[in-house]
Structure formats: C-alpha cells, structure tokens
C-alpha cells in the first residue's frame, strides 16, 4: 500500500480516539484519515463494511490528499 497503517496491540490508541468497545475489548470499526501533517481529515466511527457509501466517502477523502 502507498500509505502507512497502524496497529494498536496495547489498545492505547483506540481508547484515546474513543473507539474502544469494552464488551469485546476491541476497536469499534472506524476509519480515520490522517494527512501528511498529522491532522485528522476524516472520521467515521460507524463504518459499515457492507455499505458502499462508506467506502466511497473514504476514497473521496483520500483522493483529496493526493491533489
């Protein structure tokens, strides 16, 4: 992939981003797009894997970062 991904084995990041699901001790399915300056430009904390619109919104935001 042409961009970095993050992993959070200690669950510190998901707690800081307020997407920690205490019941399963995992992250709520979410998407955060971070630009080259480290600014969050897009957040979706209710991302649905079966919802085409959610993917399209992420791809649209990523496209903005390449311009």
SEVOSE-189200 format. One record per residue: residue number from 1; x, y, z of N, C-alpha, C, O, CB in turn. Coordinates in pm, 1 decimal, padded with zeros to 6 digits. Glycine has a CB too. Example, Ala and Ser with C-alpha at 12.3 -4.5 7.8 and 13.67 -1.06 7.14 Angstrom:
<nr: 1&n.x: 01319.0&n.y: -00569.0&n.z: 00780.0&ca.x: 01230.0&ca.y: -00450.0&ca.z: 00780.0&c.x: 01320.0&c.y: -00330.0&c.z: 00780.0&o.x: 01423.6&o.y: -00331.9&o.z: 00846.5&cb.x: 01130.8&cb.y: -00447.3&cb.z: 00904.6>;
<nr: 2&n.x: 01285.0&n.y: -00225.0&n.z: 00708.0&ca.x: 01367.0&ca.y: -00106.0&ca.z: 00714.0&c.x: 01290.0&c.y: 00003.0&c.z: 00787.0&o.x: 01340.9&o.y: 00113.8&o.z: 00803.9&cb.x: 01408.4&cb.y: -00059.8&cb.z: 00572.5>;
! end
This chain:
<nr: 1&n.x: 00083.8&n.y: -00117.2&n.z: 00000.0&ca.x: 00000.0&ca.y: 00000.0&ca.z: 00000.0&c.x: 00088.4&c.y: 00123.7&c.z: 00000.0&o.x: 00198.0&o.y: 00121.9&o.z: 00056.0&cb.x: -00095.4&cb.y: -00000.3&cb.z: 00120.8>;
<nr: 2&n.x: 00042.4&n.y: 00229.2&n.z: -00061.3&ca.x: 00123.6&ca.y: 00350.5&ca.z: -00068.6&c.x: 00110.2&c.y: 00442.0&c.z: 00053.9&o.x: 00151.6&o.y: 00557.9&o.z: 00049.7&cb.x: 00086.5&cb.y: 00427.2&cb.z: -00191.8>;
<nr: 3&n.x: 00052.8&n.y: 00390.1&n.z: 00161.9&ca.x: 00035.6&ca.y: 00469.9&ca.z: 00282.3&c.x: 00051.3&c.y: 00377.9&c.z: 00403.6&o.x: 00026.6&o.y: 00257.7&o.z: 00394.2&cb.x: -00103.6&cb.y: 00541.7&cb.z: 00283.2>;
<nr: 4&n.x: 00092.6&n.y: 00434.6&n.z: 00517.5&ca.x: 00114.5&ca.y: 00351.0&ca.z: 00635.4&c.x: -00016.5&c.y: 00314.9&c.z: 00705.7&o.x: -00114.1&o.y: 00389.7&o.z: 00700.6&cb.x: 00207.2&cb.y: 00422.0&cb.z: 00732.8>;
<nr: 5&n.x: -00016.3&n.y: 00201.1&n.z: 00770.1&ca.x: -00126.9&ca.y: 00158.8&ca.z: 00854.6&c.x: -00072.8&c.y: 00145.9&c.z: 00996.4&o.x: 00047.8&o.y: 00131.6&o.z: 01016.7&cb.x: -00190.3&cb.y: 00023.8&cb.z: 00804.3>;
<nr: 6&n.x: -00162.3&n.y: 00150.9&n.z: 01093.6&ca.x: -00120.0&ca.y: 00142.6&ca.z: 01233.7&c.x: -00177.2&c.y: 00017.2&c.z: 01298.6&o.x: -00280.3&o.y: -00035.4&o.z: 01256.6&cb.x: -00164.3&cb.y: 00268.4&cb.z: 01312.0>;
<nr: 7&n.x: -00108.1&n.y: -00029.0&n.z: 01401.3&ca.x: -00155.6&ca.y: -00140.0&ca.z: 01482.3&c.x: -00154.1&c.y: -00094.2&c.z: 01628.0&o.x: -00071.1&o.y: -00011.5&o.z: 01665.9&cb.x: -00067.6&cb.y: -00269.0&cb.z: 01461.3>;
<nr: 8&n.x: -00243.9&n.y: -00146.3&n.z: 01708.7&ca.x: -00260.2&ca.y: -00097.8&ca.z: 01845.6&c.x: -00276.3&c.y: -00214.5&c.z: 01942.8&o.x: -00382.6&o.y: -00232.0&o.z: 02002.4&cb.x: -00381.3&cb.y: -00003.5&cb.z: 01855.1>;
<nr: 9&n.x: -00171.5&n.y: -00293.4&n.z: 01958.4&ca.x: -00178.3&ca.y: -00412.8&ca.z: 02043.1&c.x: -00214.7&c.y: -00382.0&c.z: 02188.1&o.x: -00279.7&o.y: -00463.2&o.z: 02253.9&cb.x: -00046.4&cb.y: -00485.0&cb.z: 02039.3>;
<nr: 10&n.x: -00173.9&n.y: -00266.8&n.z: 02238.0&ca.x: -00199.7&ca.y: -00231.9&ca.z: 02378.8&c.x: -00329.3&c.y: -00153.7&c.z: 02397.9&o.x: -00365.1&o.y: -00117.4&o.z: 02509.9&cb.x: -00083.9&cb.y: -00150.8&cb.z: 02433.8>;
<nr: 11&n.x: -00398.6&n.y: -00128.4&n.z: 02288.3&ca.x: -00529.8&ca.y: -00060.7&ca.z: 02289.7&c.x: -00523.9&c.y: 00083.5&c.z: 02339.4&o.x: -00626.3&o.y: 00139.6&o.z: 02378.3&cb.x: -00625.9&cb.y: -00138.2&cb.z: 02376.3>;
<nr: 12&n.x: -00407.3&n.y: 00142.9&n.z: 02338.4&ca.x: -00393.4&ca.y: 00281.4&ca.z: 02383.3&c.x: -00456.4&c.y: 00379.0&c.z: 02284.5&o.x: -00523.7&o.y: 00474.3&o.z: 02323.9&cb.x: -00246.2&cb.y: 00315.7&cb.z: 02403.5>;
<nr: 13&n.x: -00434.0&n.y: 00354.3&n.z: 02157.3&ca.x: -00483.6&ca.y: 00445.4&ca.z: 02054.5&c.x: -00635.3&c.y: 00439.9&c.z: 02044.7&o.x: -00700.6&o.y: 00543.9&o.z: 02035.7&cb.x: -00421.2&cb.y: 00412.1&cb.z: 01919.2>;
<nr: 14&n.x: -00691.9&n.y: 00320.3&n.z: 02046.5&ca.x: -00837.6&ca.y: 00312.0&ca.z: 02034.9&c.x: -00907.7&c.y: 00375.4&c.z: 02155.0&o.x: -01018.8&o.y: 00426.9&o.z: 02143.0&cb.x: -00880.9&cb.y: 00166.4&cb.z: 02020.7>;
<nr: 15&n.x: -00843.1&n.y: 00371.3&n.z: 02268.3&ca.x: -00900.1&ca.y: 00438.8&ca.z: 02385.5&c.x: -00887.6&c.y: 00589.9&c.z: 02369.8&o.x: -00981.6&o.y: 00662.9&o.z: 02401.0&cb.x: -00829.9&cb.y: 00392.0&cb.z: 02515.7>;
<nr: 16&n.x: -00775.1&n.y: 00637.1&n.z: 02322.8&ca.x: -00754.4&ca.y: 00780.9&ca.z: 02303.9&c.x: -00848.8&c.y: 00837.7&c.z: 02198.0&o.x: -00895.5&o.y: 00951.0&o.z: 02209.6&cb.x: -00609.1&cb.y: 00808.8&cb.z: 02264.5>;
<nr: 17&n.x: -00876.2&n.y: 00758.5&n.z: 02095.8&ca.x: -00965.2&ca.y: 00802.7&ca.z: 01987.2&c.x: -01111.4&c.y: 00774.5&c.z: 02019.6&o.x: -01200.1&o.y: 00802.4&o.z: 01939.0&cb.x: -00927.2&cb.y: 00733.6&cb.z: 01855.8>;
<nr: 18&n.x: -01135.5&n.y: 00719.9&n.z: 02136.3&ca.x: -01270.1&ca.y: 00692.5&ca.z: 02185.8&c.x: -01348.5&c.y: 00595.9&c.z: 02096.1&o.x: -01466.9&o.y: 00616.5&o.z: 02069.2&cb.x: -01346.3&cb.y: 00822.3&cb.z: 02199.3>;
<nr: 19&n.x: -01280.9&n.y: 00491.5&n.z: 02051.0&ca.x: -01346.3&ca.y: 00387.7&ca.z: 01971.7&c.x: -01321.2&c.y: 00249.0&c.z: 02033.5&o.x: -01318.6&o.y: 00148.1&o.z: 01963.0&cb.x: -01295.5&cb.y: 00391.7&cb.z: 01825.2>;
<nr: 20&n.x: -01303.1&n.y: 00246.0&n.z: 02164.0&ca.x: -01278.6&ca.y: 00120.7&ca.z: 02235.4&c.x: -01411.6&c.y: 00057.5&c.z: 02273.9&o.x: -01493.7&o.y: 00120.8&o.z: 02340.3&cb.x: -01190.8&cb.y: 00144.5&cb.z: 02361.3>;
<nr: 21&n.x: -01433.0&n.y: -00066.0&n.z: 02233.0&ca.x: -01552.6&ca.y: -00140.3&ca.z: 02269.2&c.x: -01517.3&c.y: -00225.5&c.z: 02390.4&o.x: -01450.4&o.y: -00328.0&o.z: 02377.3&cb.x: -01605.1&cb.y: -00228.4&cb.z: 02149.5>;
<nr: 22&n.x: -01561.9&n.y: -00183.2&n.z: 02508.0&ca.x: -01524.6&ca.y: -00252.8&ca.z: 02631.5&c.x: -01578.7&c.y: -00395.3&c.z: 02637.0&o.x: -01516.8&o.y: -00482.7&o.z: 02697.7&cb.x: -01574.5&cb.y: -00175.2&cb.z: 02751.6>;
<nr: 23&n.x: -01692.2&n.y: -00419.0&n.z: 02575.1&ca.x: -01751.7&ca.y: -00553.2&ca.z: 02579.1&c.x: -01658.5&c.y: -00656.8&c.z: 02516.5&o.x: -01634.9&o.y: -00762.7&o.z: 02574.6&cb.x: -01887.3&cb.y: -00554.0&cb.z: 02506.4>;
<nr: 24&n.x: -01606.4&n.y: -00626.5&n.z: 02399.9&ca.x: -01518.0&ca.y: -00721.5&ca.z: 02333.5&c.x: -01371.6&c.y: -00686.8&c.z: 02345.6&o.x: -01285.8&o.y: -00761.5&o.z: 02298.6&cb.x: -01553.6&cb.y: -00731.3&cb.z: 02190.5>;
<nr: 25&n.x: -01341.7&n.y: -00573.3&n.z: 02408.8&ca.x: -01205.8&ca.y: -00521.7&ca.z: 02423.0&c.x: -01134.8&c.y: -00508.0&c.z: 02288.4&o.x: -01016.6&o.y: -00539.6&o.z: 02274.7&cb.x: -01125.3&cb.y: -00612.2&cb.z: 02514.5>;
<nr: 26&n.x: -01209.2&n.y: -00461.0&n.z: 02191.2&ca.x: -01157.0&ca.y: -00435.5&ca.z: 02057.3&c.x: -01204.6&c.y: -00298.0&c.z: 02012.3&o.x: -01285.2&o.y: -00233.1&o.z: 02079.1&cb.x: -01202.0&cb.y: -00546.2&cb.z: 01956.7>;
<nr: 27&n.x: -01153.4&n.y: -00255.8&n.z: 01898.7&ca.x: -01194.4&ca.y: -00126.8&ca.z: 01844.3&c.x: -01330.9&c.y: -00137.1&c.z: 01777.8&o.x: -01365.1&o.y: -00239.4&o.z: 01718.5&cb.x: -01090.6&cb.y: -00075.2&cb.z: 01744.4>;
<nr: 28&n.x: -01407.4&n.y: -00030.6&n.z: 01788.3&ca.x: -01528.1&ca.y: -00015.7&ca.z: 01707.8&c.x: -01478.9&c.y: 00007.6&c.z: 01565.9&o.x: -01386.3&o.y: 00085.8&o.z: 01544.6&cb.x: -01621.7&cb.y: 00103.1&cb.z: 01759.5>;
<nr: 29&n.x: -01539.8&n.y: -00059.3&n.z: 01468.7&ca.x: -01494.9&ca.y: -00043.3&ca.z: 01330.3&c.x: -01502.5&c.y: 00105.1&c.z: 01293.7&o.x: -01610.1&o.y: 00164.9&o.z: 01293.3&cb.x: -01581.5&cb.y: -00130.1&cb.z: 01231.9>;
<nr: 30&n.x: -01387.5&n.y: 00162.5&n.z: 01263.5&ca.x: -01376.9&ca.y: 00306.0&ca.z: 01237.6&c.x: -01273.8&c.y: 00332.9&c.z: 01130.1&o.x: -01187.1&o.y: 00250.0&o.z: 01102.4&cb.x: -01340.7&cb.y: 00382.0&cb.z: 01365.5>;
<nr: 31&n.x: -01284.7&n.y: 00449.6&n.z: 01070.2&ca.x: -01185.7&ca.y: 00494.1&ca.z: 00972.3&c.x: -01141.6&c.y: 00634.2&c.z: 01011.6&o.x: -01224.2&o.y: 00722.5&o.z: 01035.0&cb.x: -01243.5&cb.y: 00491.3&cb.z: 00826.0>;
<nr: 32&n.x: -01010.6&n.y: 00653.3&n.z: 01018.4&ca.x: -00951.5&ca.y: 00784.1&ca.z: 01040.6&c.x: -00853.3&c.y: 00807.0&c.z: 00926.5&o.x: -00765.9&o.y: 00723.9&o.z: 00901.7&cb.x: -00881.1&cb.y: 00793.9&cb.z: 01181.9>;
<nr: 33&n.x: -00867.4&n.y: 00918.1&n.z: 00858.1&ca.x: -00771.3&ca.y: 00954.8&ca.z: 00754.2&c.x: -00685.9&c.y: 01067.1&c.z: 00811.5&o.x: -00737.6&o.y: 01167.5&o.z: 00860.5&cb.x: -00843.1&cb.y: 00998.5&cb.z: 00619.6>;
<nr: 34&n.x: -00555.2&n.y: 01048.4&n.z: 00804.5&ca.x: -00459.8&ca.y: 01144.6&ca.z: 00858.9&c.x: -00374.5&c.y: 01196.7&c.z: 00744.2&o.x: -00319.7&o.y: 01118.4&o.z: 00666.5&cb.x: -00371.0&cb.y: 01080.3&cb.z: 00970.6>;
<nr: 35&n.x: -00363.3&n.y: 01328.7&n.z: 00733.4&ca.x: -00283.8&ca.y: 01385.2&ca.z: 00624.3&c.x: -00134.7&c.y: 01384.0&c.z: 00658.4&o.x: -00094.7&o.y: 01339.6&o.z: 00766.0&cb.x: -00329.9&cb.y: 01528.5&cb.z: 00593.4>;
<nr: 36&n.x: -00053.9&n.y: 01433.3&n.z: 00565.5&ca.x: 00092.0&ca.y: 01432.1&ca.z: 00583.3&c.x: 00138.1&c.y: 01515.1&c.z: 00701.9&o.x: 00247.2&o.y: 01493.2&o.z: 00754.5&cb.x: 00159.3&cb.y: 01482.4&cb.z: 00458.4>;
<nr: 37&n.x: 00055.4&n.y: 01610.8&n.z: 00744.5&ca.x: 00090.2&ca.y: 01695.8&ca.z: 00858.3&c.x: 00047.1&c.y: 01635.4&c.z: 00991.5&o.x: 00071.5&o.y: 01692.9&o.z: 01097.6&cb.x: 00027.4&cb.y: 01832.4&cb.z: 00841.9>;
<nr: 38&n.x: -00017.1&n.y: 01519.4&n.z: 00985.1&ca.x: -00063.4&ca.y: 01454.8&ca.z: 01107.2&c.x: -00201.5&c.y: 01498.4&c.z: 01151.3&o.x: -00245.4&o.y: 01462.1&o.z: 01260.4&cb.x: 00032.6&cb.y: 01480.8&cb.z: 01216.4>;
<nr: 39&n.x: -00271.3&n.y: 01575.8&n.z: 01068.5&ca.x: -00405.8&ca.y: 01621.7&ca.z: 01101.9&c.x: -00509.0&c.y: 01519.3&c.z: 01055.5&o.x: -00499.2&o.y: 01465.1&o.z: 00945.4&cb.x: -00433.9&cb.y: 01759.6&cb.z: 01038.0>;
<nr: 40&n.x: -00606.4&n.y: 01494.1&n.z: 01139.5&ca.x: -00715.0&ca.y: 01404.3&ca.z: 01101.0&c.x: -00808.4&c.y: 01482.4&c.z: 01009.0&o.x: -00862.1&o.y: 01586.6&o.z: 01046.6&cb.x: -00791.9&cb.y: 01348.4&cb.z: 01227.3>;
<nr: 41&n.x: -00826.7&n.y: 01430.4&n.z: 00888.4&ca.x: -00910.9&ca.y: 01499.4&ca.z: 00790.4&c.x: -01046.1&c.y: 01431.9&c.z: 00770.7&o.x: -01135.8&o.y: 01488.8&o.z: 00708.3&cb.x: -00839.2&cb.y: 01507.6&cb.z: 00657.9>;
<nr: 42&n.x: -01060.7&n.y: 01311.6&n.z: 00823.4&ca.x: -01186.4&ca.y: 01238.7&ca.z: 00806.6&c.x: -01200.8&c.y: 01137.6&c.z: 00919.7&o.x: -01105.1&o.y: 01069.6&o.z: 00956.6&cb.x: -01192.1&cb.y: 01167.7&cb.z: 00667.8>;
<nr: 43&n.x: -01322.1&n.y: 01128.8&n.z: 00974.0&ca.x: -01352.4&ca.y: 01031.7&ca.z: 01078.8&c.x: -01487.3&c.y: 00967.6&c.z: 01047.4&o.x: -01584.2&o.y: 01036.4&o.z: 01014.9&cb.x: -01353.7&cb.y: 01099.1&cb.z: 01220.4>;
<nr: 44&n.x: -01492.0&n.y: 00836.1&n.z: 01057.4&ca.x: -01618.7&ca.y: 00764.5&ca.z: 01051.0&c.x: -01611.3&c.y: 00655.2&c.z: 01156.9&o.x: -01543.2&o.y: 00554.4&o.z: 01138.2&cb.x: -01646.5&cb.y: 00705.0&cb.z: 00906.3>;
<nr: 45&n.x: -01681.6&n.y: 00675.2&n.z: 01268.1&ca.x: -01679.3&ca.y: 00577.8&ca.z: 01377.3&c.x: -01798.5&c.y: 00483.1&c.z: 01372.0&o.x: -01825.8&o.y: 00410.2&o.z: 01467.4&cb.x: -01676.8&cb.y: 00649.5&cb.z: 01511.1>;
<nr: 46&n.x: -01867.8&n.y: 00485.1&n.z: 01261.1&ca.x: -01978.1&ca.y: 00389.7&ca.z: 01242.5&c.x: -01967.5&c.y: 00324.3&c.z: 01104.9&o.x: -02068.4&o.y: 00295.7&o.z: 01040.4&cb.x: -02115.9&cb.y: 00460.3&cb.z: 01258.6>;
<nr: 47&n.x: -01844.3&n.y: 00301.5&n.z: 01061.6&ca.x: -01817.3&ca.y: 00243.5&ca.z: 00930.0&c.x: -01883.6&c.y: 00106.4&c.z: 00918.3&o.x: -01870.4&o.y: 00021.7&o.z: 01006.7&cb.x: -01664.9&cb.y: 00232.0&cb.z: 00905.6>;
<nr: 48&n.x: -01953.8&n.y: 00086.6&n.z: 00809.6&ca.x: -02020.5&ca.y: -00040.6&ca.z: 00782.5&c.x: -01953.2&c.y: -00107.5&c.z: 00662.7&o.x: -01949.8&o.y: -00051.2&o.z: 00553.3&cb.x: -02173.1&cb.y: -00019.5&cb.z: 00755.9>;
<nr: 49&n.x: -01900.1&n.y: -00227.2&n.z: 00683.8&ca.x: -01826.8&ca.y: -00297.4&ca.z: 00577.7&c.x: -01914.6&c.y: -00332.6&c.z: 00458.9&o.x: -01863.8&o.y: -00352.9&o.z: 00348.6&cb.x: -01764.6&cb.y: -00423.2&cb.z: 00632.6>;
<nr: 50&n.x: -02043.6&n.y: -00340.0&n.z: 00479.1&ca.x: -02134.5&ca.y: -00375.3&ca.z: 00370.3&c.x: -02201.9&c.y: -00253.3&c.z: 00307.1&o.x: -02295.0&o.y: -00267.3&o.z: 00227.8&cb.x: -02240.0&cb.y: -00470.5&cb.z: 00421.1>;
<nr: 51&n.x: -02154.7&n.y: -00135.1&n.z: 00342.2&ca.x: -02216.6&ca.y: -00011.8&ca.z: 00293.3&c.x: -02121.9&c.y: 00056.9&c.z: 00193.3&o.x: -02020.3&o.y: 00114.7&o.z: 00232.0&cb.x: -02250.6&cb.y: 00084.1&cb.z: 00412.4>;
<nr: 52&n.x: -02156.5&n.y: 00049.6&n.z: 00067.6&ca.x: -02073.2&ca.y: 00105.6&ca.z: -00038.8&c.x: -02045.0&c.y: 00254.4&c.z: -00016.8&o.x: -01935.1&o.y: 00301.6&o.z: -00046.0&cb.x: -02140.5&cb.y: 00085.0&cb.z: -00174.3>;
<nr: 53&n.x: -02141.2&n.y: 00326.7&n.z: 00033.3&ca.x: -02125.4&ca.y: 00470.9&ca.z: 00055.7&c.x: -02013.3&c.y: 00501.7&c.z: 00153.8&o.x: -01944.7&o.y: 00603.0&o.z: 00140.4&cb.x: -02255.4&cb.y: 00530.5&cb.z: 00106.8>;
<nr: 54&n.x: -01994.6&n.y: 00414.8&n.z: 00252.2&ca.x: -01886.9&ca.y: 00437.7&ca.z: 00349.5&c.x: -01750.6&c.y: 00427.4&c.z: 00282.1&o.x: -01661.7&o.y: 00507.8&o.z: 00310.2&cb.x: -01896.2&cb.y: 00336.8&cb.z: 00465.7>;
<nr: 55&n.x: -01733.0&n.y: 00330.2&n.z: 00194.4&ca.x: -01607.8&ca.y: 00316.2&ca.z: 00119.3&c.x: -01587.5&c.y: 00436.0&c.z: 00026.4&o.x: -01477.5&o.y: 00490.7&o.z: 00017.4&cb.x: -01607.7&cb.y: 00184.7&cb.z: 00037.7>;
<nr: 56&n.x: -01692.8&n.y: 00475.3&n.z: -00041.1&ca.x: -01682.9&ca.y: 00587.8&ca.z: -00134.0&c.x: -01642.2&c.y: 00716.1&c.z: -00062.4&o.x: -01564.2&o.y: 00794.8&o.z: -00116.1&cb.x: -01815.7&cb.y: 00608.6&cb.z: -00206.3>;
<nr: 57&n.x: -01693.7&n.y: 00737.9&n.z: 00057.4&ca.x: -01657.9&ca.y: 00856.5&ca.z: 00134.6&c.x: -01509.2&c.y: 00854.9&c.z: 00171.9&o.x: -01442.3&o.y: 00958.0&o.z: 00165.5&cb.x: -01744.5&cb.y: 00865.7&cb.z: 00261.5>;
<nr: 58&n.x: -01458.4&n.y: 00738.7&n.z: 00210.4&ca.x: -01316.1&ca.y: 00727.1&ca.z: 00245.1&c.x: -01230.0&c.y: 00751.4&c.z: 00121.8&o.x: -01133.7&o.y: 00827.9&o.z: 00127.3&cb.x: -01285.3&cb.y: 00587.7&cb.z: 00305.4>;
<nr: 59&n.x: -01264.1&n.y: 00686.8&n.z: 00010.6&ca.x: -01186.1&ca.y: 00704.2&ca.z: -00112.3&c.x: -01189.0&c.y: 00848.5&c.z: -00159.5&o.x: -01089.0&o.y: 00899.3&o.z: -00210.2&cb.x: -01238.9&cb.y: 00612.6&cb.z: -00222.6>;
<nr: 60&n.x: -01302.4&n.y: 00914.7&n.z: -00143.2&ca.x: -01313.2&ca.y: 01055.2&ca.z: -00180.7&c.x: -01218.1&c.y: 01141.0&c.z: -00097.0&o.x: -01151.7&o.y: 01230.6&o.z: -00149.1&cb.x: -01458.1&cb.y: 01104.2&cb.z: -00164.1>;
<nr: 61&n.x: -01212.4&n.y: 01112.8&n.z: 00031.7&ca.x: -01122.0&ca.y: 01187.5&ca.z: 00119.9&c.x: -00976.6&c.y: 01159.2&c.z: 00086.2&o.x: -00894.1&o.y: 01250.5&o.z: 00086.3&cb.x: -01149.2&cb.y: 01152.8&cb.z: 00266.5>;
<nr: 62&n.x: -00944.7&n.y: 01035.1&n.z: 00057.7&ca.x: -00807.2&ca.y: 01000.7&ca.z: 00020.1&c.x: -00767.4&c.y: 01068.6&c.z: -00110.9&o.x: -00653.1&o.y: 01111.5&o.z: -00126.8&cb.x: -00791.7&cb.y: 00848.2&cb.z: 00007.2>;
<nr: 63&n.x: -00860.2&n.y: 01077.9&n.z: -00202.6&ca.x: -00833.9&ca.y: 01144.6&ca.z: -00330.5&c.x: -00797.5&c.y: 01291.6&c.z: -00307.5&o.x: -00710.2&o.y: 01345.0&o.z: -00375.9&cb.x: -00957.1&cb.y: 01133.7&cb.z: -00423.8>;
<nr: 64&n.x: -00863.1&n.y: 01356.2&n.z: -00212.9&ca.x: -00833.3&ca.y: 01496.7&ca.z: -00181.4&c.x: -00688.3&c.y: 01513.3&c.z: -00135.0&o.x: -00625.7&o.y: 01616.1&o.z: -00161.1&cb.x: -00929.7&cb.y: 01549.0&cb.z: -00072.7>;
<nr: 65&n.x: -00636.2&n.y: 01413.3&n.z: -00067.2&ca.x: -00499.9&ca.y: 01421.7&ca.z: -00014.1&c.x: -00393.8&c.y: 01409.0&c.z: -00122.8&o.x: -00278.8&o.y: 01447.6&o.z: -00101.8&cb.x: -00478.5&cb.y: 01314.1&cb.z: 00090.0>;
<nr: 66&n.x: -00430.8&n.y: 01356.2&n.z: -00236.9&ca.x: -00333.6&ca.y: 01338.2&ca.z: -00344.4&c.x: -00325.4&c.y: 01458.7&c.z: -00437.3&o.x: -00242.2&o.y: 01462.2&o.z: -00527.9&cb.x: -00368.0&cb.y: 01215.5&cb.z: -00424.4>;
<nr: 67&n.x: -00410.4&n.y: 01555.9&n.z: -00415.0&ca.x: -00412.3&ca.y: 01675.0&ca.z: -00502.1&c.x: -00327.9&c.y: 01786.0&c.z: -00444.6&o.x: -00318.0&o.y: 01893.2&o.z: -00504.3&cb.x: -00555.2&cb.y: 01724.9&cb.z: -00522.8>;
! end
